[in-house]
Amino acid sequence: MTSAPPFGTRLAAAVADRGPLCAGIDPHPRLLESWGLDVTPAGLERFARTAAEALGGTCAVVKPQSAFFERFGSAGIATLERTIADLRAGGALVLLDVKRGDIGSTSQAYADAYLDPASPLACDAITASPYLGFGSLRPMVETAERFGAGLFVLALTSNPEASTVQSAQRRGRSVAAEVLEELRVLNAGAEPLGSFGAVVGATIAGVDAAAGESLAINGPLLAPGVGAQGGTAADVQRIFGDEVRRVLPSSSREVLAAGPGPRALADAARRFNDTFRAAWS
């Protein structure tokens, strides 16, 4: 029995209300400096909570990048906790970008840390790596199902090293295709949308149908790389085709560069949403 409606149900409602943009909060040192902030725990706090104030009431989904908080130690984690709470208070779903992947009790501990509402780091969904075997994510899957949370599993990322693993062939299908198939099974029969998504870069060359790669997983598709990293609405349409309306285009630097004013940040997020809504209408 879950304590909340399924993540996919909540996500579909949020996107219908606020648009598809997944805005990132990546407190990169250069961004802090561009806002006139010191690269210190105090600068991190000001940056992250200003972004949360602007984006939490504007975007359907906001994606803090955990590593940029972790680098400040316990003070950074405390800021991450408060940022998650601020975003959720604003009505946004929080997708924590942690890319966790492990086995057994350690995988369960990650699930407890991020998906159990009793945790101070509890969020709506996390990113996860399946490259210890998709079955290694089972504790995260089961915890997500129990608490109405979600997972976004790395499938077709756009970093140049990715093809070594993701495009490798097994029984005539790519490893990425097998990840997508596992997600398709988890989402089978879900309405209006499954809770288990795939991460597919907005700057990949394409989807290899010959290797069995189909993005029709009945779940959300997170597309990082939009904006400053070069991905466009046309790229998203080209890559995702008929599945484009399940896509969460993700941008961090392009939106955050509009700061430090909260109104300017919110306006930048709205412009991104308008661009993608117009492209897909």
KOLKELUM-516460 format. One record per residue: residue number from 1; residue in three letters; y, z, x of N, C-alpha, C, CB in turn. Coordinates in steps of 0.1 Angstrom, whole numbers. Glycine has a CB too. Layout:
NUM_ALA_Y_Z_X_Y_Z_X_Y_Z_X_Y_Z_X
...
***
This chain:
1_MET_-12_0_9_0_0_0_12_0_9_0_12_-10
2_THR_22_-9_7_33_-10_15_45_-2_9_38_-25_16
3_SER_54_2_18_65_10_13_77_1_10_69_20_24
4_ALA_76_-12_12_87_-21_9_81_-34_5_96_-23_22
5_PRO_88_-43_-2_83_-56_-5_80_-63_8_93_-64_-14
6_PRO_71_-73_7_68_-80_20_80_-86_26_58_-91_17
7_PHE_80_-87_40_91_-92_47_94_-106_42_88_-92_62
8_GLY_84_-115_40_87_-128_36_95_-129_23_74_-136_35
9_THR_92_-120_14_99_-120_1_114_-116_3_92_-110_-9
10_ARG_116_-106_12_129_-101_14_137_-111_22_129_-88_22
11_LEU_130_-118_31_137_-128_39_142_-140_31_128_-133_50
12_ALA_133_-145_22_137_-156_13_149_-152_5_125_-160_4
13_ALA_150_-140_-1_161_-136_-9_174_-135_0_158_-123_-15
14_ALA_172_-130_12_184_-129_21_190_-142_25_181_-121_33
15_VAL_181_-152_28_185_-165_32_192_-172_20_174_-173_37
16_ALA_186_-171_8_192_-177_-4_207_-171_-6_184_-174_-16
17_ASP_209_-159_-3_222_-152_-5_232_-155_6_220_-137_-7
18_ARG_227_-155_19_236_-155_30_235_-167_39_234_-142_38
19_GLY_225_-175_37_223_-187_46_213_-184_57_236_-190_52
20_PRO_208_-195_64_197_-194_73_200_-188_87_191_-207_74
21_LEU_212_-187_91_215_-183_105_209_-170_108_230_-183_107
22_CYS_202_-170_120_198_-157_126_207_-155_138_183_-158_131
23_ALA_217_-146_137_227_-144_148_221_-134_158_240_-139_142
24_GLY_222_-137_171_217_-129_181_228_-119_186_212_-136_192
25_ILE_224_-107_190_232_-98_197_226_-96_211_234_-84_189
26_ASP_232_-103_220_227_-103_234_238_-98_243_222_-118_239
27_PRO_238_-85_246_249_-80_254_248_-83_269_250_-64_252
28_HIS_249_-96_271_249_-101_285_261_-96_293_247_-116_286
29_PRO_260_-93_306_272_-88_313_284_-98_312_268_-86_327
30_ARG_281_-111_312_293_-120_312_300_-119_298_288_-134_314
31_LEU_292_-117_288_298_-116_274_306_-103_273_287_-116_263
32_LEU_301_-92_278_309_-80_278_322_-82_286_301_-68_285
33_GLU_321_-88_297_334_-90_305_343_-100_298_330_-96_319
34_SER_338_-110_291_347_-119_283_354_-112_272_338_-131_278
35_TRP_348_-101_267_355_-93_257_364_-83_263_344_-86_248
36_GLY_365_-83_276_374_-73_283_367_-59_284_387_-72_276
37_LEU_354_-59_283_347_-46_284_340_-44_297_336_-45_273
38_ASP_339_-32_301_331_-28_313_316_-30_311_335_-14_318
39_VAL_309_-33_321_294_-34_320_289_-20_323_288_-45_330
40_THR_290_-12_313_286_2_313_280_6_299_299_12_317
41_PRO_274_17_298_269_21_285_281_22_274_263_35_286
42_ALA_293_26_278_304_26_269_308_12_265_316_33_275
43_GLY_308_2_274_311_-11_271_300_-17_262_312_-20_283
44_LEU_287_-14_265_276_-19_256_278_-14_242_263_-14_262
45_GLU_281_-1_241_283_5_227_294_-2_219_286_20_229
46_ARG_305_-4_226_316_-11_219_312_-25_215_329_-11_228
47_PHE_306_-32_224_302_-46_221_292_-47_210_296_-52_234
48_ALA_281_-39_211_270_-41_201_274_-36_187_258_-33_206
49_ARG_282_-25_187_285_-20_173_296_-28_167_289_-6_174
50_THR_305_-35_175_315_-44_169_307_-56_164_325_-48_180
51_ALA_298_-61_171_290_-73_166_282_-69_154_280_-78_177
52_ALA_277_-57_153_269_-53_141_278_-51_129_262_-39_144
53_GLU_290_-46_131_300_-45_121_303_-59_115_313_-39_125
54_ALA_305_-69_123_308_-82_119_297_-90_113_314_-90_130
55_LEU_285_-89_119_274_-97_115_265_-91_104_266_-101_127
56_GLY_264_-77_104_255_-71_95_258_-73_80_256_-56_97
57_GLY_271_-76_77_275_-79_63_276_-94_60_287_-72_60
58_THR_273_-102_70_275_-116_69_262_-124_70_284_-121_80
59_CYS_253_-121_79_241_-129_81_229_-123_74_239_-129_96
60_ALA_220_-132_71_207_-128_65_199_-120_75_199_-140_60
61_VAL_199_-125_88_191_-119_99_199_-118_111_178_-128_101
62_VAL_198_-107_118_204_-105_131_194_-101_141_216_-94_130
63_LYS_195_-106_153_184_-105_163_190_-98_176_177_-118_166
64_PRO_189_-85_177_193_-79_190_182_-82_200_195_-64_188
65_GLN_187_-85_212_178_-87_224_176_-73_231_183_-98_233
66_SER_164_-68_230_162_-54_234_164_-52_249_147_-50_231
67_ALA_161_-62_257_162_-61_272_176_-58_276_157_-73_279
68_PHE_186_-63_270_200_-61_274_205_-47_270_209_-71_267
69_PHE_197_-40_261_200_-26_259_192_-17_268_196_-23_244
70_GLU_179_-21_270_170_-13_279_176_-12_293_157_-20_279
71_ARG_183_-22_298_188_-21_312_197_-10_314_195_-34_315
72_PHE_203_-4_304_211_8_305_204_21_303_223_7_295
73_GLY_191_21_303_183_33_302_184_40_288_187_42_313
74_SER_183_53_288_183_60_276_196_58_268_181_75_279
75_ALA_207_57_275_220_54_267_219_41_260_232_54_277
76_GLY_213_31_266_212_18_260_202_18_248_206_8_270
77_ILE_191_26_249_182_27_238_189_34_226_169_34_242
78_ALA_197_44_229_204_51_218_214_42_211_212_64_224
79_THR_220_33_219_229_23_213_221_14_205_237_16_224
80_LEU_210_10_209_201_0_201_197_7_188_189_-4_209
81_GLU_194_20_188_190_27_176_202_26_166_186_41_179
82_ARG_214_29_171_226_29_162_229_15_157_238_35_170
83_THR_227_5_166_230_-9_162_221_-13_151_229_-18_174
84_ILE_208_-10_152_198_-13_142_203_-7_129_184_-9_146
85_ALA_206_6_129_211_13_117_223_7_111_213_28_120
86_ASP_233_3_120_245_-3_115_242_-17_108_255_-6_126
87_LEU_233_-25_114_230_-38_108_223_-36_95_221_-46_118
88_ARG_214_-27_94_207_-25_81_216_-20_71_194_-16_83
89_ALA_225_-11_75_235_-6_65_244_-17_59_244_5_71
90_GLY_246_-27_67_254_-39_63_246_-48_54_259_-46_75
91_GLY_233_-47_53_225_-55_45_217_-66_52_233_-61_35
92_ALA_218_-67_65_211_-77_73_197_-72_75_218_-80_86
93_LEU_188_-82_76_174_-79_81_175_-79_97_164_-89_76
94_VAL_168_-70_103_169_-69_118_156_-74_124_172_-54_122
95_LEU_157_-84_132_146_-90_139_148_-86_154_145_-105_138
96_LEU_141_-76_159_142_-72_173_135_-81_182_138_-57_174
97_ASP_142_-87_192_136_-96_201_131_-88_213_146_-106_206
98_VAL_118_-85_212_111_-77_223_99_-84_229_106_-63_217
99_LYS_94_-94_222_83_-102_227_71_-94_232_88_-112_238
100_ARG_67_-84_225_57_-75_229_43_-81_227_57_-62_221
101_GLY_34_-78_236_20_-82_235_11_-74_244_19_-97_239
102_ASP_1_-68_238_-8_-59_246_-20_-58_238_-1_-45_249
103_ILE_-29_-48_242_-42_-47_236_-44_-33_231_-53_-51_245
104_GLY_-53_-31_221_-57_-18_217_-47_-9_213_-66_-13_227
105_SER_-48_4_218_-39_14_214_-25_12_219_-44_28_220
106_THR_-23_4_230_-9_1_234_-2_-9_224_-9_-6_248
107_SER_-10_-19_219_-5_-27_209_-1_-19_196_-15_-38_205
108_GLN_-9_-10_193_-6_-1_181_6_7_184_-18_8_178
109_ALA_8_12_196_20_20_199_33_12_198_19_25_214
110_TYR_32_-1_202_44_-10_200_46_-12_185_41_-24_207
111_ALA_36_-13_177_38_-15_163_44_-3_157_24_-18_156
112_ASP_39_9_161_45_22_156_60_23_160_37_34_161
113_ALA_63_19_172_77_20_177_87_12_169_78_16_191
114_TYR_82_0_165_92_-10_159_90_-13_145_91_-22_167
115_LEU_78_-10_139_76_-15_125_73_-3_116_64_-24_125
116_ASP_71_9_121_69_20_112_82_26_108_60_31_119
117_PRO_85_28_95_98_33_91_101_47_97_99_33_76
118_ALA_91_54_101_93_67_107_100_67_121_80_75_107
119_SER_99_56_127_105_54_141_120_52_141_98_43_148
120_PRO_127_58_150_142_56_151_145_42_155_148_66_161
121_LEU_135_34_160_137_20_163_132_11_153_131_17_177
122_ALA_128_16_141_122_7_131_131_-4_127_118_16_119
123_CYS_126_-16_126_133_-28_122_125_-36_112_138_-37_134
124_ASP_130_-47_108_123_-55_97_112_-64_103_133_-63_89
125_ALA_114_-68_115_105_-77_122_107_-77_137_106_-92_116
126_ILE_97_-81_144_98_-82_159_93_-96_163_91_-71_166
127_THR_97_-100_175_90_-111_182_78_-106_190_100_-119_191
128_ALA_67_-114_191_55_-109_197_49_-121_205_45_-104_187
129_SER_42_-118_216_35_-128_224_20_-127_221_38_-125_239
130_PRO_14_-139_218_0_-139_215_-9_-143_227_-3_-149_204
131_TYR_-3_-142_239_-10_-148_251_-20_-139_258_0_-154_260
132_LEU_-23_-128_252_-35_-120_255_-46_-123_245_-32_-105_256
133_GLY_-44_-133_237_-53_-137_226_-47_-132_213_-67_-130_228
134_PHE_-47_-141_203_-41_-138_191_-46_-125_185_-42_-149_181
135_GLY_-59_-122_187_-65_-110_181_-59_-97_187_-79_-110_184
136_SER_-52_-98_198_-46_-86_204_-34_-82_196_-41_-89_218
137_LEU_-29_-90_187_-18_-87_178_-22_-80_166_-10_-99_175
138_ARG_-35_-78_164_-40_-73_151_-34_-60_147_-55_-71_152
139_PRO_-32_-50_157_-25_-38_152_-11_-40_147_-25_-28_164
140_MET_-4_-50_153_9_-53_148_9_-59_135_17_-62_158
141_VAL_-1_-68_133_-2_-75_120_-5_-65_109_-14_-86_120
142_GLU_-15_-56_112_-19_-46_102_-7_-36_99_-31_-38_106
143_THR_0_-32_109_12_-23_106_23_-30_99_17_-18_120
144_ALA_25_-43_102_35_-51_94_31_-52_80_37_-65_100
145_GLU_18_-55_77_14_-56_63_15_-42_56_-1_-60_63
146_ARG_12_-31_63_13_-18_57_27_-14_53_7_-8_66
147_PHE_37_-18_61_51_-14_58_60_-25_54_56_-8_71
148_GLY_55_-36_50_63_-47_45_72_-53_56_72_-42_34
149_ALA_67_-53_69_75_-59_80_70_-73_83_74_-49_92
150_GLY_76_-78_94_72_-92_98_70_-93_113_82_-102_93
151_LEU_64_-104_117_62_-108_131_67_-122_133_48_-106_136
152_PHE_73_-125_144_76_-139_148_69_-141_161_91_-141_149
153_VAL_59_-149_161_49_-151_173_53_-163_181_35_-152_168
154_LEU_54_-162_194_57_-173_203_47_-184_201_58_-168_217
155_ALA_52_-196_198_43_-207_196_47_-219_205_43_-212_181
156_LEU_59_-225_203_63_-236_210_77_-233_215_63_-249_201
157_THR_78_-226_227_91_-223_232_96_-234_241_90_-209_240
158_SER_109_-234_244_115_-246_251_117_-243_266_128_-249_245
159_ASN_113_-232_271_115_-230_286_105_-239_293_112_-215_289
160_PRO_109_-244_305_101_-254_312_87_-250_316_108_-259_324
161_GLU_85_-237_317_72_-232_322_62_-231_310_74_-218_328
162_ALA_67_-232_298_59_-229_286_47_-239_285_67_-231_274
163_SER_48_-251_289_38_-261_286_25_-258_294_42_-275_290
164_THR_26_-250_305_14_-247_313_4_-240_304_18_-238_324
165_VAL_8_-231_295_-1_-224_286_-1_-230_272_4_-209_285
166_GLN_11_-233_266_12_-237_252_6_-250_249_26_-236_247
167_SER_7_-259_259_2_-273_257_-12_-275_263_11_-283_264
168_ALA_-18_-264_268_-32_-265_273_-41_-268_262_-36_-252_281
169_GLN_-51_-277_265_-61_-281_254_-73_-273_254_-64_-296_257
170_ARG_-77_-270_242_-90_-262_239_-96_-268_227_-87_-247_237
171_ARG_-108_-274_229_-115_-281_218_-107_-292_212_-120_-271_208
172_GLY_-99_-299_220_-91_-310_215_-78_-306_208_-99_-318_205
173_ARG_-75_-293_208_-62_-288_202_-54_-280_213_-65_-280_189
174_SER_-41_-280_211_-33_-273_221_-34_-258_217_-18_-277_220
175_VAL_-31_-249_227_-31_-235_225_-20_-232_214_-28_-227_238
176_ALA_-9_-239_214_1_-237_204_-4_-240_190_14_-246_207
177_ALA_-12_-250_189_-18_-254_176_-26_-243_171_-25_-267_177
178_GLU_-34_-236_180_-43_-225_176_-34_-213_171_-52_-221_187
179_VAL_-23_-210_178_-14_-200_173_-9_-203_160_-2_-198_183
180_LEU_-4_-215_157_1_-219_144_-10_-218_133_6_-233_145
181_GLU_-22_-221_137_-33_-220_127_-35_-206_123_-46_-226_133
182_GLU_-35_-197_133_-37_-182_130_-26_-178_120_-37_-174_143
183_LEU_-14_-182_122_-3_-178_114_-5_-184_100_11_-183_120
184_ARG_-10_-196_99_-12_-203_86_-22_-195_78_-17_-217_88
185_VAL_-32_-190_85_-42_-181_78_-36_-168_73_-54_-178_87
186_LEU_-28_-162_81_-22_-149_77_-13_-151_65_-14_-143_89
187_ASN_-6_-163_64_3_-165_53_-3_-172_41_14_-174_58
188_ALA_-15_-175_41_-22_-182_30_-19_-175_17_-37_-183_33
189_GLY_-14_-182_7_-12_-177_-7_0_-169_-9_-24_-169_-10
190_ALA_8_-166_2_20_-158_0_31_-166_-7_25_-154_14
191_GLU_38_-159_-16_49_-165_-24_61_-155_-23_44_-168_-38
192_PRO_73_-161_-21_76_-174_-19_75_-178_-4_91_-177_-23
193_LEU_72_-169_5_71_-171_19_63_-161_26_86_-172_25
194_GLY_55_-165_35_47_-155_43_56_-147_52_36_-162_51
195_SER_50_-136_57_57_-127_66_55_-129_80_54_-113_62
196_PHE_47_-139_84_43_-141_98_48_-154_103_28_-140_100
197_GLY_59_-154_111_65_-166_115_62_-170_129_80_-164_114
198_ALA_67_-182_133_65_-188_146_78_-190_152_57_-201_145
199_VAL_78_-188_166_90_-191_174_88_-205_179_93_-181_185
200_VAL_97_-214_175_97_-228_180_111_-232_184_92_-238_168
201_GLY_113_-235_197_126_-238_202_133_-250_196_125_-240_217
202_ALA_146_-248_194_154_-259_189_157_-270_199_167_-254_183
203_THR_152_-268_211_155_-279_221_141_-284_227_163_-273_233
204_ILE_130_-282_220_118_-288_224_118_-303_222_105_-282_217
205_ALA_109_-310_229_109_-325_228_104_-329_214_101_-331_239
206_GLY_94_-321_209_89_-325_196_76_-317_193_86_-339_195
207_VAL_69_-320_182_57_-314_179_46_-325_181_57_-309_164
208_ASP_35_-320_187_24_-330_191_13_-329_180_18_-326_204
209_ALA_15_-339_170_5_-339_159_-9_-342_165_9_-350_149
210_ALA_-10_-350_175_-23_-354_181_-30_-342_186_-21_-364_192
211_ALA_-23_-331_190_-29_-319_195_-30_-309_184_-20_-313_206
212_GLY_-28_-313_171_-30_-304_160_-19_-295_157_-42_-296_162
213_GLU_-7_-298_162_4_-289_160_11_-292_147_14_-290_172
214_SER_10_-284_137_16_-285_124_25_-273_122_6_-288_113
215_LEU_37_-275_118_46_-264_115_45_-259_101_60_-268_119
216_ALA_36_-264_93_35_-260_79_26_-248_79_29_-272_70
217_ILE_32_-236_81_24_-224_82_27_-215_70_28_-216_95
218_ASN_35_-219_61_39_-211_49_46_-198_53_26_-208_41
219_GLY_53_-199_64_60_-188_69_73_-192_76_52_-180_79
220_PRO_82_-183_80_95_-186_86_93_-192_100_104_-174_86
221_LEU_103_-200_104_102_-206_117_115_-203_125_100_-222_116
222_LEU_115_-194_135_126_-191_142_129_-201_153_124_-176_148
223_ALA_141_-207_153_145_-217_162_156_-213_171_149_-230_154
224_PRO_153_-206_182_163_-203_192_168_-215_199_158_-192_201
225_GLY_180_-214_205_186_-224_213_196_-233_206_175_-233_217
226_VAL_201_-229_194_211_-236_187_225_-232_193_211_-233_172
227_GLY_234_-241_195_247_-238_199_249_-240_214_251_-224_195
228_ALA_252_-229_221_255_-229_235_243_-235_243_258_-216_240
229_GLN_231_-233_239_219_-238_246_216_-253_243_207_-230_243
230_GLY_224_-259_235_223_-273_233_217_-278_220_216_-279_244
231_GLY_210_-270_213_204_-274_200_214_-276_189_193_-263_196
232_THR_212_-287_181_221_-290_170_213_-290_157_227_-304_173
233_ALA_221_-292_146_214_-293_133_206_-306_133_225_-294_122
234_ALA_210_-316_139_202_-328_140_189_-326_147_209_-340_146
235_ASP_189_-318_158_177_-315_165_167_-307_157_180_-307_178
236_VAL_172_-298_149_164_-289_141_158_-298_130_172_-278_134
237_GLN_165_-307_124_160_-317_114_149_-325_120_171_-325_108
238_ARG_151_-330_132_141_-339_139_128_-331_142_147_-344_152
239_ILE_129_-319_147_117_-312_151_109_-307_139_122_-300_160
240_PHE_116_-302_129_110_-294_118_107_-303_106_118_-283_114
241_GLY_114_-314_105_110_-323_94_110_-317_80_97_-330_96
242_ASP_99_-318_73_97_-313_60_98_-298_59_84_-318_54
243_GLU_96_-291_70_96_-276_70_110_-271_73_86_-271_81
244_VAL_120_-279_74_133_-275_78_139_-264_70_143_-287_79
245_ARG_136_-263_57_142_-252_49_135_-239_51_141_-256_35
246_ARG_125_-238_60_119_-225_64_125_-221_77_104_-227_64
247_VAL_134_-228_83_139_-226_96_150_-215_96_143_-238_103
248_LEU_150_-206_106_161_-197_109_167_-202_122_156_-182_109
249_PRO_177_-210_122_183_-214_134_190_-202_141_194_-226_132
250_SER_188_-200_154_192_-188_160_203_-191_171_181_-180_166
251_SER_214_-184_170_224_-186_180_230_-172_184_236_-195_175
252_SER_231_-170_197_237_-158_202_250_-160_208_228_-151_212
253_ARG_250_-167_220_263_-169_228_274_-176_220_260_-176_240
254_GLU_270_-186_212_280_-194_205_288_-186_195_274_-206_198
255_VAL_281_-177_188_287_-168_179_295_-157_186_277_-162_169
256_LEU_288_-151_195_294_-139_202_306_-143_210_284_-133_211
257_ALA_307_-155_215_319_-160_222_332_-159_214_317_-174_227
258_ALA_330_-159_201_342_-158_192_348_-144_192_338_-162_178
259_GLY_342_-134_198_347_-121_198_359_-119_207_336_-111_202
260_PRO_364_-107_208_359_-95_203_363_-91_189_363_-84_212
261_GLY_371_-99_182_375_-95_169_364_-96_158_387_-103_164
262_PRO_361_-86_150_351_-87_140_352_-98_131_349_-74_133
263_ARG_365_-100_126_367_-111_117_364_-125_123_382_-111_112
264_ALA_367_-127_135_364_-140_142_349_-142_143_371_-141_156
265_LEU_342_-131_146_328_-132_148_322_-135_134_322_-118_153
266_ALA_326_-129_124_320_-132_110_324_-146_106_326_-122_100
267_ASP_336_-151_109_339_-164_106_331_-174_114_354_-167_109
268_ALA_328_-172_126_319_-180_134_305_-181_128_318_-176_149
269_ALA_300_-170_124_287_-170_117_287_-178_104_282_-156_114
270_ARG_298_-177_97_299_-184_84_299_-199_87_311_-180_76
271_ARG_306_-203_98_307_-218_101_293_-223_104_317_-220_113
272_PHE_286_-215_112_272_-220_115_264_-221_102_265_-210_125
273_ASN_264_-212_94_257_-213_81_261_-225_73_259_-200_73
274_ASP_274_-227_73_279_-239_65_274_-252_71_295_-239_65
275_THR_274_-253_85_269_-265_91_254_-268_88_270_-263_107
276_PHE_246_-257_88_232_-260_85_229_-262_70_223_-248_90
277_ARG_236_-255_62_235_-258_47_239_-272_44_243_-248_39
278_ALA_249_-277_50_254_-291_47_244_-301_52_267_-293_54
279_ALA_238_-298_64_228_-307_70_216_-308_62_225_-303_84
280_TRP_212_-297_55_199_-297_48_201_-299_33_192_-284_50
281_SER_213_-301_28_215_-303_14_211_-317_9_229_-300_10
***
